[in-house]
Amino acid sequence: MLKFDGVGLRYGHGGLHQGRALGPEVLHDISFRLEPGAFRWLLGPSGAGKTSLLRLMYLAVRPTRGHLTLLGTDVATAPRRALPVLRRRIGVVFQDFRLLPHLSAFDNVALPLRIAGRPEGQIRADVTELMRWVGLFRHLDARPAAMSGGEQQRVAIARAVITRPALLLADEPTGNLDDGQAERLMQLFKELNRIGTTVIVATHNESLVGRHPAPALRIADGYLSTGRSPGPSTGPSPGPSTGRGDAPEAS
Ligand SMILES: Nc1ncnc2c1ncn2[C@@H]1O[C@H](COP(=O)(O)OP(=O)(O)OP(=O)(O)O)[C@@H](O)[C@H]1O
C-alpha cells in the first residue's frame, strides 16, 4: 500500500526555468514497503530528512527520481484529479500545526468531515467526542491564537485523525505535550492502528519510543535504514500492533 522504490528528492525542481537552480539531493535511494496496518517510528537527527520523507507521503512534493506508490496509487502516473482524493485518505499532523487561524478549534477539526460531506449532526457528535478525548472540550470555540502550543498541537492531532485516515503521518506530534498527554496521544494512534490505519510517527522523543517499541525507519543524511526501536529491557510492552503490516523491507 506504501512503496518507495529508489526514490530521490531534490528541492527546487521545476524551478530552473523560473531562475531557481535545482538544490542538492536531500533524500537518496529510498526503498521500503509497508502493508496496511503497519506502525513505524521515523527516527533520525535534525536535518536528516524525516519531514522531507513525510512530505513525499502526503504529496506536498514529488520524487525527483524513483517510484512512489501510495495507498495503491502510483503518484507519478495517476491522473491529476486522483491526487486530491488520495490526499483525503491521508491524515497529517504537521510539525507547525497549520491550523486555520480564523476558525475555532471545533471548526478546524470539523473541516475534513465537512469537505467529505458528512451530515452536520454526525460531525458535531464526532468532533465533540474526540475533543473531549484530547482534553479540549472546554476550548471548542477558541481560536488557535488563544490556545497554548500544546492545545494547538492537540487540535492538529484531532484534525488529522477525525476521518480515520488510511494513512496517518505525524511529524513530531508530542513536541509541545507533557508526558501524560503524549501517552494519551499514543493510545489514540494505537487505537487507530488497531483498526487498520497505517501510522508513521517522526519523533525525537526517545522516552516515548522506548515506552512503545515498534519497527523504525531511520534516516541519516538522507539515507534510510530500517530496524527495531530500542525498547525497555523489562516489563510488559505491548506496543503498537507491530505484528501486522510488516512487509519484507529493503533499504
Ligand atoms: N523547502 C526546502 N527547500 C530546500 N531544502 C530543504 C527544504 N526543506 C528541507 N530542506 C533540506 O532538506 C534536508 C532535510 O530536511 P528535513 O526538514 O526533511 O529534516 P528533518 O529530519 O525533518 O529535520 P528536523 O528533525 O529538524 O525537523 C535539510 O538539509 C534541509 O535543509
The ligand as a Tripos MOL2 file, in Angstrom:
@<TRIPOS>MOLECULE
LIG
   31    33     1     0     0
SMALL
NO_CHARGES

@<TRIPOS>ATOM
      1 N1         11.8430   23.6010    1.3230 N.pl3     1 LIG1
      2 C1         13.1350   23.2260    1.3100 C.ar      1 LIG1
      3 N2         13.9780   23.7100    0.3600 N.ar      1 LIG1
      4 C2         15.2800   23.3390    0.3100 C.ar      1 LIG1
      5 N3         15.8460   22.4830    1.1820 N.ar      1 LIG1
      6 C3         15.0580   21.9780    2.1590 C.ar      1 LIG1
      7 C4         13.6730   22.3230    2.2860 C.ar      1 LIG1
      8 N4         13.1460   21.6550    3.3440 N.ar      1 LIG1
      9 C5         14.1670   20.9340    3.8680 C.ar      1 LIG1
     10 N5         15.3070   21.1210    3.1640 N.ar      1 LIG1
     11 C6         16.6100   20.4850    3.4170 C.3       1 LIG1
     12 O1         16.4110   19.0760    3.3850 O.3       1 LIG1
     13 C7         17.1970   18.4360    4.3770 C.3       1 LIG1
     14 C8         16.2860   17.5710    5.2490 C.3       1 LIG1
     15 O2         15.4010   18.4320    5.9770 O.3       1 LIG1
     16 P1         14.1410   17.8670    6.7620 P.3       1 LIG1
     17 O3         13.3310   19.0390    7.2250 O.co2     1 LIG1
     18 O4         13.4890   16.8450    5.9340 O.co2     1 LIG1
     19 O5         14.8790   17.1700    8.0150 O.3       1 LIG1
     20 P2         14.2630   16.6010    9.3900 P.3       1 LIG1
     21 O6         14.9290   15.2930    9.6250 O.co2     1 LIG1
     22 O7         12.7830   16.6140    9.3220 O.co2     1 LIG1
     23 O8         14.7580   17.6730   10.4430 O.3       1 LIG1
     24 P3         14.0880   18.1210   11.8680 P.3       1 LIG1
     25 O9         14.1870   16.9260   12.7850 O.co2     1 LIG1
     26 O10        14.9640   19.2540   12.3000 O.co2     1 LIG1
     27 O11        12.6760   18.5480   11.5710 O.co2     1 LIG1
     28 C9         17.9210   19.5250    5.1490 C.3       1 LIG1
     29 O12        19.2300   19.6240    4.6130 O.3       1 LIG1
     30 C10        17.1200   20.7650    4.8280 C.3       1 LIG1
     31 O13        17.9330   21.9040    4.8380 O.3       1 LIG1
@<TRIPOS>BOND
     1     1     2 1
     2     2     3 ar
     3     2     7 ar
     4     3     4 ar
     5     4     5 ar
     6     5     6 ar
     7     6     7 ar
     8     6    10 ar
     9     7     8 ar
    10     8     9 ar
    11     9    10 ar
    12    10    11 1
    13    11    12 1
    14    11    30 1
    15    12    13 1
    16    13    14 1
    17    13    28 1
    18    14    15 1
    19    15    16 1
    20    16    17 2
    21    16    18 1
    22    16    19 1
    23    19    20 1
    24    20    21 2
    25    20    22 1
    26    20    23 1
    27    23    24 1
    28    24    25 2
    29    24    26 1
    30    24    27 1
    31    28    29 1
    32    28    30 1
    33    30    31 1
@<TRIPOS>SUBSTRUCTURE
     1 LIG1         1 GROUP 0 **** ****
